[in-house]
């Protein structure tokens, strides 16, 4: 708390409404005149209140008629009355119960939430895709979308009528215990299918935009927004289909959001390993010109930074993602710095810019909901927020001219599995390991008894595995159980009875199973399909992660080792 004259001052008391302008000002407590005018806030309630309020009485100290309009000093009683009115009109800008912030962004962003700015918040009803409560006791998946829409920008950045695309998209996953978070960038030029998408129309009806299946050259991921009337819910559904993760909420930012938010925090520090001169021969590009080394960018220059790509190493969107990850990490550090949190004017500007610039789903469409979400997510330390990119490879259909990419089916599943299982890509408190299950003697293949079920693998996977075990591994006592009962499962599992541990270790070695895939029963005499200890054979259930018999499966309790990453708390030079 700030102190003045030996008294503790609530920060909310420092902001008062100027009855003459309708704006809020930072009050110093040293006289009549409020200090440090805050730029016009756009708070609709405040302006309406000011318009309804009668004009202040000029008082006897004001010259009338054709006078100069100068005022004589008021007496102590007048100052007391004015202070009392100001106190009644003040707005609670922040308290311990409402201060919070969410450190996520599309092209880049972060926001503070205040009850006073509720009218600024824009929402889109995307149906069940964004209907989850703001907070929960489970993991949280937020899709942050940076759109390149030009609507409302006066033609400043090209086609004024462009509805835009999902130009920059980040899946922000927060672990259930809030110990870590992963921000995974999704390349806009990735070729992928777009599922059916029900969208709410202005008349209240629902229109379903038909799916666009993946072909050799399209569609690109960025077409999941804007094109054919697709709303952010369509992008949410697309990401969910790609990753297998439920997407709880979305936050949409545009060009103006990057400019206003970066300015509100007083600039974002960045660092370049090489100079950027981003103007190509046709005059296109971001027009950013920066020398190598450290810089602080804000406003138009910040927007140029997150949009630049032509002068980077490969001139691609993947290079640009590296710049954006640095920008976002720096924004997070800036937001959590004492320079921001202890500066009332900076906080006020940031809250105002954020609530005007962002669009969210109805599930978090309100200051109360956003504040609750912000306080919840703020429990994650910056050092455990990891930035990475969805693994992709050049699109083989394009030959030597690689303008698009496709999902790397070798590396991507391991990252999706880590995210699903709340596995941090950074070092956090180590969890108990179950590797001991793999240690010990292994039974001879002729002694292994197993029934193989297909619980989510490709069609015919159980039969393929059975033939592989019998013909190449000598597991004669193996049976095809067909499709596993119940819902499909993501992970391949092996259930066994205690006395079958040596058989389980032998089969795990053959199949490439990790210790976490092994599920010992609590009773003896074999294991059934549910691992309860009934039946004679072990039960091998192939999940969605199954890539073929003998192909090693990633341990969901361990982070993938070949995924490039960076941390929010580390200052790095890129470019």
N, C-alpha and C positions, 0 to 999 in steps of 0.2 A: 504493500500500500504506500501511496505517496503521503507525505506529512507536510502540513503547513501550520506554522505557529504552534508546533508541539501537539497538534491534534491529528488523529488518523482520519484520512479523507477517503470515502468510498469513491472509486473511479467514476461511478455513475453520476456522482454529484458534480463532476467537472464539466458535464455537458448540459447546456441550457439552450432553450429555444429563444432565438431573437425574435420578438414580436413584430419587428419592423420588416424583416426579410423572410421570415418563415423557415430560416435555416438554423441548424444546430451549430453552436460554437463552443470551443473549449474555454471554460471560465477559470481565470487565474485566482479569483478571490481577492484581488487587490484594488478593485474599484468598480465603477459602473460598466465600463466597456468590456465585453467579452473579448478574449484573445484567440489567436490561431483559428481563423475561420476555416471550417471544413468545406470542401467543394460541395456544390449542390448535390443532395443525396438521392433525390428521386423517390423518397419515402412518401407515398401518396397520402397516407393518413396525416402526416405532419403538414403537408401543403393544404389539405382540406381544412384542417383545424385553423391554420393561419388565415385562410380566406374567410372563414366564418367569423373569426374574432373581430370585433370592432376596432377601428383605428385608434391608436393610443391618443389620449388627451394631450395636446401640446403643452398644456400647463401655463401658468402665468409667466414663466421665464422665457417664453418664445415670442419673437417679434412677429406681429401680424402685418396684414396689408402687403405693401410692397417692400417689407423689410428683407433683411439678408437671410433670415431663417436660422441665425445663430441662436444657441440656447445658453442661458445663464446657468451656472452650477446649481444643482438642486440641494435642498437641505437633507439632513440625515434621515428625517421621517420619510421623504420621498424615496430615498435609496432603500429604506427598509421595506416600503411597499413593493417596490420593483423586485427586490430580492425574493420577497414572499411569492409574488406572481410567478417569477422564473422557476422557483422551486416547485410550484404546483404543476408547471407546464413541462418540466424536464421529463425526458424519456430514459428508462433504464437501459443503458447501452450494453452493459455487461455486469454480471455477478458471477460468483463461483458456480451457481447453478445453471447458467446459460452459456458461459464461455466454452467454446470447443472448436475444433477445426478438423477438417478432413484433408489429408495430404495426398490427394490423387489428382491427376489431370490428363487431358487428351494430348494436345500439342504441348501443353504444360499447364499447370494450375494448382491452386489450393484455395480453400475458402474458410472464412470464419462466419459463424452464424449468430445472428442476433434476432430476438423477437421483434424488434422495431422494423426489420426489413422483410417481414412476412409477405407483404404485398409485392415485393420485387420478384419473388420466386415463380418461375415458369415451369409448368408440368405437362407431361404427355401421358395419356392413359394407354398403356400397352397391354392391358388385360392381365392375365395370370402371369405373364413374363415379368411383371414388375409389381406384384401385389404383396410381396413379403413384408412383414413388419420391419421397421427401421433397425431394430436391434433384436438379437436372439442369443441363445446359448450355443449356437452352432457356428460353423465356419461361415464366412461372408464372402461372396463373389460379386464385385462391382465392375461393370464394364464402363470404362471412360473413353468417350468417343470425341475426337477432334474432327469437326466437319469443315470442309472447304467451301461451304455454301456462301454465295455472294449476296444473297437476298438481304436487303436492308443496309447494305454497305455502300450504296450510291455508285456502284460501278468502279470503285477505287481499285479493286483487285481483278479486273477483267469482267467477264459476263455477269452483268448485274442480276440476271434472272436465273442463274445457276442454282439448283436446289441442293447441289453438293453431293458428296460421297462420304463414306467412313474413311477419311483421309489418314487419320492416325487413331489407332485403337489399342488400348492397354487393358488387359484383364488383371484386376487387382484382387488377389486372393488373400484373405486374412485368416490365419489358423484359428481353430476353435478355442484354444487356450490363450489366444492373442499374443503368443510368444514370438511370432514371426509373420511376415507377409511377403508375397511374391508378386511382382508387377511384370507380366509377360506381354511384350509388344507383339502385335499381329501384323505382318507385312500387308500393306494394302494391295499389292500386285500379286498376291497369292491366288492361284486358280483353285476354286473350291465350289461345291454345290451350295445353293441357297434354298432352304426349305420353305414349305408353305408358310405364309405369314398373314394371320388375321389382323387387320388394322381398323381402328375406330375412325369413322367418318364424322364430319361436322354435324350431320343430322342425327347422330347417335347410333346409326346402323354400323354393322361390321362388314367389311369387305376383305375377302381372303385373296391375297396376291399369290398366284400359283408359283410353285417351286421352279427353280431353274437348275436343272441337273448339270453336274460337272462334265465338261467336254475337254478336248485337247487344249483349247486356247481361251476358255472362259467357262463361267463368268469369273471375274476377279472379286476378291473379298470386298473391296471398297464399294461394289455395287449393291451390297446388302443394306445400304442406307440411301434414301433420297430417290433412287431410280425406281420408276414404275410406281411411285407413291409409297415406297417402303419407309416405315418409321423406325426409331431406335429399337423397338421390340423385334424387328426383323434381324437386326444385327445381333441382338442378344440370342435369338434362336439359332442363328448361324454358328456363333461361337460355342453354344452349348452342344450342338451337333458335332462340331469339330473336336472338342475336348472331352465330351462326356460329363461336363460339370454343369450343375444348375446355376444360372445367372440370376442373382437376386435383384439387382438394381442397375440403373445406368445413370451416367452424368454426361451431358453433352455440352461441349464448349465450341465456340467459333473463333474467328480471327480476332475479334475485338476483346474476347476474354483473355487471350494471351497478353495483349497490350495493356489492358487495364490492371490485371492482376500483377504483372511484373513491375508495373509502375507503383502500384499500391505498396509493395514491400520494399520499395526504394532501390529496385534493380536486382538482377540475379547474376552472381559471379559465375563465369565460365572460363575455360582454359583451352587453347588450341595448340596442337602440336605442329600444325602447318597453317599458313595464311589462307584466308578464304577470299576469293574474288569471283563472286557468283553472278556473272552476267555473260551469257553465251552469245554467239555471233548474231543470233536473231533478236537480241535484246531481251530475251526471256531470262528467267531465273529469279532469285530472291533479291538481287542487287545488293547483297551484303558484301562489305569490304572490311575485313579485320586482319590485322597482323597476327602472327603466331604469338602465343603467350596469354597471360590472364587479361580478362576484360570483365566489365559489368554491363549487362544489357538490360534495357527496359523499353517499353512502348513499341514503337515501330521496329526498332533494331532487334528486340526480343522476338518479334514475329518473324522477321527475316531469318533469324538464327534457327528457329525450329522448322522453317520451311526450306532452308537451303539444301541443295544436293548436287547441283551441276558441277561445282568445283571440288567436290570431295573425291576420294580415291577412285571409286568406281562410278561415281555420278548416279548412284542408285538410292532407292528408298531404304535399303538395309543400312547404308552408310548414314543416312539422315536419322534413322532410329537411334544410332549411337549418340548423336548430338542431342536428341530429345531426351534420352535417358540421363545424360549428364545435366541437362537443364532442369529436369524434374527433381533429380537428387539434390541439386543445389537449391531449388525452390523449397524443398522440405527442410533443409538445414536453415535456410533463411527464415522460414516460418517459425521454426522452433528456437530461433536465436533470441537472446534477451533484447536485442535491438528492436525487434518487432513486438514481442509480447509486452514490453515495458513502455511502448510508445502509444499513448491513447489516440493521437491523430492518425498514425499509421494503421492501427487496428480498425479505426472507424472507416478509413478509406478502403481498406481491404475488404471489410464486410460488405460495404456498399457496392464495390466493384463486383464481388463474387455473386451476390444475390441477383444483380442485374444481368450478369453474363452467362449464368449457367441454367441449363434446362435439365430437369430430373423426372423420374417416373413418379406416379401418384403415391407409391408406397413410401416415399421419403419426401413428398411434396409439402413441406411446411417447416417452419423454423423449429418447432418442438421436436419433430421427427428427425430433422437434419442435425439438430444439436445433440440429440441422444446418440445418433449414429457417429457423429464426430467424436464425442467423448469416449465412446466405446473403442473406436479404431485408434484413437490417440494413445491407447495403452501399449501399442507396439513401438519399441525403441527403433530409432533410425538405423542403428547398426544391424538390425535384423530385418530390414526392408531390402530385398534383393531385386534388381532389375535384370531381366533376361529377354530373349527373343524366341518366339516359336521357331523351332528348327525347320529350315526349308532347304531345298536344293533347286538348282536351275531347272526350268521346265524342259524335259527332254523332247517334247513335241516341237520345240522351236529351233532345234539344231544348234547352230553356232550363234544365232541371234537371240540371246536370252533376255527378253524384256519382262518375263513373268517367272514366278517360282511356284513350286508345289511342296506340300508337306513332306518332310523327311520322315518316312515311315520307320526308319531304323532308330532315330534318336528321339523323335517327338513323343512316342508312347511313354518313355521313361520319365519325361518331364511332366506329362499329364498325370501319371501315377503319383509322382512326388507331390504335386499340388493337391490331388484328391486326398492324399493321406497326411496332409499338413506337414510334410517334411520340409524343413527349412533348407534353402540353398546356401545358407551361411551357418557358421558354427553356433549352435545354441546348447543349452544344457543337454548332455547326452542321456538318451533313454536307455533303459535296460536292454541288453542285446539277447537275442535268442539263438545265437550262432551255435550254442552248445548242442542244439538238436542235431546238428550235422556232424558232431564229433563222436567218434566211437566206431565200433566194428560195423561192417556192411555184410549183409547176407549175400550168398551166391545167387545169381540171377535165377537159377532153377528153383530156388526156394521162395521167390517173390510171388505173391498172389495179389492181384489187383483187378478191379473192375473200372473201366474207363467210361466216363460220361462226358458228353458235350454240353457244357453249361454256358456257352457264349462264343466259342471258337467258330471258325469257318465251317460251312456245311461239309459233313463227312470227316471231320477232324478226329472223332473217336475211332473210326475204323482205320484211318491212316496211322494213328498212333498205335493201335493194337497190332497192326501188321508190322510196324517198325520194331516194336518191343519183341515180338515173337521171332521175326526173321533176322534181325540184326543184333539183338541184345540177349537172346536166349531166354526170355521171360515166357515160358510155355503156359504158366497158369495165369493168363490174362484174358479178360472178357470184355466185349463191347456192351455197355449198358444202355447205349442210345442217348437220347436227349435227357439231360438232368431235369428232375422235377422242380417246379417253382420258377422264379424269375432268373433271367440271365445274370451272371456275375462278372465283374471286371477282372478279378484275379483268379489264376489257376491255383487250386488247392489240393492237398493230399491229406486225407483223414485216415488215421490208423490207431490201432489199440496199443497199449503200453508194451506188450510183449512182441509187437511188430516193429519196434523202433529200428532194428537192424535192417529189416526189409525197406522201411521208409527211407533210411539213409542211402541204401543202394539205389532205389528208384529215383530219389532226388538227384543223385549224381548223374544218372543216365539222362534225366529229363532237363537238367539245368535249373532245378528249383532252388529258391533261396530258403533260408530257415523260416522266414515269415510265412511261407506257403504251407508249411507242415502244421497239421492240427491234430495233436494226440488226443485220443479219447480218455475218459476218466475211468473206464471199466475195461476189463479184458475180453478175450474171445472174439476178436475181430472188430471191424468197423463198418458201419453202414453208410448210406449216402449222406446222412447228417452227422457222421462222426460220433454217434452216441454209443457205439460199442456193440452193435448188433450186426450179425452177418459174419462171413468167413474171410472175405477179401478186404484189402485196403480199398479206399475209394479215391480215384484220381478224377477230379472235375476240371475240365479245360475251360478257362475263362476267355474274356475278350482279348487278354494280353497274349494269348497263345499264338506263336509264330511258326509252329511246326515242331515235330518231335525232336528233342535234343537241342533246340535253340534256347540258349540261356535266357532266363527271365529276370528282369530287374527286381531287386529287393525294394519293396515300397517303403521300407523304413530307412533307406539310405538315399541321399541325393544323387542324381546322375553326375558323373565326373567329367563329361565332355560337353557341357552346356556353358557357353560364354555368359558371364554374369558380372554385375557391378553392384556396389552397395551404396545406399543413400547417405551413409556417414563418411564416405571416402571422397576426397577431392582428387580428381584425375583430369588429365588433359586428353582430349580426343581430337579427331579430325585428320 
